[in-house]
Amino acid sequence: MLLAMVFDLSERLGEFIANKAPASEIIFTFYLNFILFYGNSFSFMIVFIAVIWFTAKMAQDTEIIPILNSGRPFSRFIRPYMIGATILVIISLFINHLILPQSNKSRLEFEDKYYRNSLSVSNYFADFPGNQTVQFANYSAEDNVVQQFVVERFNKDNTLAYILVARNAENVEGTNKWILLDYYERYVGNPKDQLFEGTKKDTTFNFTIKEMAVRDNVSSAMKTKDLKKFIEREKLKGSGSIPLYELELHQRTSNPVATYILTIIGIAVSSQKKRGGIGANIAIGLTIVLVYVFAMKVMAVAAENVGFSPFIASWVPNIVFGVIAAFLYRFAQK
């Protein structure tokens, strides 16, 4: 992780200097959380390589054969591994659901301030509670201005009840207050309508710009309870990013559980002495890790773009490799 931090810093250093990011914030706000995020995300792979290295070293030094020859079953041999894996899984689950969201929030806020381009959204459209739709042409967080802002409300029979159109709109930060410029609004009535227009109007809505203009990784900065509520609200709006948010939710549990599966695979493939030495075991382990990560990415893409269930996509790699782990354990050295 320290090497990853060095490579990342070499890419971002110019932006940090240009935006005058303080050294204390770079180290303690960004990179401390950077190591926590990626270290925890790849913890199951790190554990897998560690298991292979340690077990292969025991096998090469002929330390496993006397254990098995003493009459101890293979299940007794792997018990300490599974106890260690359980401790690491519990720690990883705790970090994923409670610690990491706050850590990611600090890290992403730092990136917004010193590294990433200003957030912008184009051609937005969504349904909101109260039988209303909201749409706009463009929004830039740099100047906090929404262009071509349109709000429509409908009756229970889906007939239009109200429409508001504004050339520009601005949401007062931290509130539901909005400032509209060059607007007109129409109350659809029978037998006659009401039409109002003006150059400026202060009003309120039951939504804010932060609900509409969000980055794709905003879900990583939410605690699990808040993320579930956020997903439900996005479903009411018909958001197209729901699979991405649900993947984040389910992978918080599925990724740590992979530690169990890869631990068993690691023991099975490295508990026998090989002619190629430890290097052969490490090569086999890296190949399995690469295939596992590839399967995770394929499932994620299928969930985001093909309509595959995010829950199934999150757990399919674990199920497939769980079967492989059971097969390898069945035929491992005993």
N, C-alpha and C positions, 0 to 999 in steps of 0.2 A: 504493500500500500504506500510505503514511503517512496518507492520508485515511481509509482503511478502519480504521486503528488508532484514529484520533480518534473516529469514529462508534462503534466497538466500546467504547472507553473510556467514552463518554458513557452507554452502556447499563449497563455493569458497575460504574461508579464507586461507586454506593451500596452494592453488595455488598462491594466491596473495603474500603471504609471501615468497614462494619459488622463485617467479619471481621478487621479490623486487618492487612491485607496490607501488608508492607513495600514502600516505593516502589522499592527496588533489585530486589526479586523481581518486581514488576509490570513493570518496564522490561526487565530482563535475562533473567529466567526465562520470563515469559509473552510479552511483546510482541516480543521479539527472535525467539523461536521462532514466534510468530504470523505475523510478516512472512515468515520462511523458508518456513513451510508454505503459506500462501496465494500468496505470490509464485511459488513453484515450481509449485504446482497450476495456476495460471493463466498460466504462462510462455509456453505456446504461443499464447495469445490476445494477450499483450503483444507477442510477436514479430510476430504477424500484423498488428496495428495499426501497429507500427513500420515493417514492410516496406511497407505501403500508403502511409503518410505520406511516407516517404523516396522511394519510387518515383514516387508521384504528383507530388511536388515536382519531381523530375527531368523528368517528362513535361510539366508545366506550363511549365517553363523551357526547353523544347525541347532537352533535353540527350540524350535517347535516340535521336532521329532521326539525328543525325550519327554516333552510334556504329554504328547499323545500316547507314547509307549508306556507311560506310567499308569495308563488306564483312564485318564481324564477324558470325558467326551468333548467333542469339538464345540458343543454349545457352552461348556464351561470355559473354554479358551476365549470365546468371543464375549463373555459376560462383561469383563471390564470395559471393552470397547463400547458396548451398548449403554452401560452406565454413564460413561463419558459423553456419548452421543446424546443421551437424554438430558444431561445437564446443559449441553450446548443448545439443544433444541428449545428448552425452556427459556434460556437467556435470549435466544434469537426471537422467539415469539413475543417476549416482553418488550424487547427493543422495537420490533416491527409495529406493534399495536399501540405502544404508549410513548416511547422515547423518540423514535425516529421521526414521527410527524413534526414535532416541535423543532428537532434538529434540521429537518429539511426546510422548514419555514424560514429559519434564520439564514440558511445557505442560499435559498432562492431569493430572499430579499436582498442579500448582498449582491447576487448576480444582477438583479434588476437595477441596482444602484450603480454598480461599477463595471459591469461587463456586457450584459445583454442589450440588444437594441430595444427601443421603446415598444411596448405592447401595442399592436394595432389589430383591428378586426374589420373585415369587409363583408358586405352582403349578409348581414345577420338576420335571422328570422326564427322566432320561437313562440310557442304557446305558453301562456302564464295562467295561474289560477284566477278564477273569476271570469271565465269565458272571454279572455282577451288575448290578442296577439301583439307582439312587438317586433318591429323590424327597422333597420337603418342601413344606410349605404356604407358609411365608413366611421371608424372611431380610432383616435390615436391617444394613448395615455399621456403622451408628452404635453399636449395642450388641453387634454380632458374635454374634447369637443366631439359631439355626435352629429353627423351630417345626415340630412334627409331622414329625420326621425318620424316614425309612424306608429300610432297606437290605435288599435281597433277593439271594440267590445261588442259582444253578440248576445242576443236574447237566447232563451232556452231552446227555441226552435231554430237556432243558428241563423236568424236574420240579423242584419247589421243594426246595432243600437246607437253606436257612437264611433266617431273617427276623429283623430287629431293628427295633423301634419305640421311639422316645424322644419324650417331650413336648417337650423342648428339647435342643439340642446346640450345642456351641461348639468351634470349631477353634482350637487354640493357634497364634497367628500365626507363620508361617514354618516350621511343622513339619507332620507327618502325624498328630499327636496330637489326639484328640478327647475332650471331656468330655460325658458323657451324663447327663441328669437324668430321673428317673421313666421307666425303660426296662423293656422285657422283650425277651428273645430266645429264639428257638426253633430247635433243631437237628432237622430232620425226619429221622427214622430209621425203619427197619423191623426189628423189629416195634414198637418204641416210640420216642417222641420224648423230647427233653430240653428242659425249659423253665426259664429263669432270669429273675428280675426283681429290681429294686432301685431305690433312690432316686438313686444316683450310680455312675458307672463311668468309669474312664479306659481308653481303648483307642486303637488306631491303624487307619487305613485307607490304602489306596494312592491316595488323592485328597485334595485340600484344597478349602476353600471358594472359593479364588481361581480354581479351575478351573470352578466352577459359577456363581458370581456375578461376571459380567463385563459391562462396558458394550459396546454395539455397536461403538464405535470403538476397542476394545482392539487390534484387528489393526493399526491405523495406528502403534502404538508397538512393533511387532516387526520385527526385521530379517528379510529375505526368507527366510533359512534357517530361522529360528525360526518364521516364519509358516507355512511349508510343513509343519513338524512339528505345529504347532498345528492346522492344518486336518485332517491325518490323524487326530489324536486326536479331534477333534470329529466326524469322520465315524463313528468307532467308537461314539461316544455318541449318534449320531442327532440332532445339534444342528440346529435349524431356521435357524440363522444362517450356515450354511456358504456359501450363495451370496454373502452380504455379504462374508465373509472372502476368498472366491476373487476377487470383483470388485476388492477392494483389491490382491490379489496381481498380477492381470493388468494393472490400470490403471497400476501402477508402471512398466510398459514401454510400454503403448499410448499413454498421454498424451504422453510426450516425443516419440514418433515422429510425433505429429500436427504437430510443428513443421515437418517436411519438407513435409507436404501443404499446410498453410496458407501456408507461404512461397511455394510455387509458385502457389497460388491468388491470393495477394496481389500477386505480380508480374504475373500474367496480367490481373487486373482493373484494375490501376492504371498499366500501362505505356503506355496510350494517353491522349493529351490529351483531356479532356472539357470540354464547354461549362460544366458546373457547377463546374469547378475542383476543388481538392483536396477540398472538402466532399462532392462527389458520390462520390468514391472512398471517403472515410471512411464515408459512409452505406452504400454497398454492402458494405464490409468489416464493419461492425457487424452488418448483417443476416446475413451468412454466419456470423459468430461466434455470434449468437443461435440460428440454426438448428442449428449444430454442437453447442452446449451442450444444446439441447432434445433432439437425437437421443441424446446421451450419457445424459441423464436418463431418457428413454423406455426405452432399452436396460437401464439399471440397474434400473428398476422391473420390467421384464419378467423380469430374472434373479432378482430378490428375491421376486417374488410370483406369477409365472406359470410358473416352472420352466424358463425360457430358460437355455441354457448361459452361465455367466459369462464363459468364454473368448470365445465368439462375441459376446456382448453388449459386451465390452470393445473388440473389434476391428471390429465392423460400422460404426461411424461413420467410422473411418479408411479402411475399404475403400470405402464409398460416396463419401466426399469425395475419396479417391484417384482414383476414376474421374472425378469432376467436375474434379479438378486436371488429369488427363491430357487431358480434352476441352478445357478452357480453354487449356492450354499449346499444344495442337495448332492452335488457331485464334487464338492471341495474335499480336500485331504482330511481323512478321519482316522 
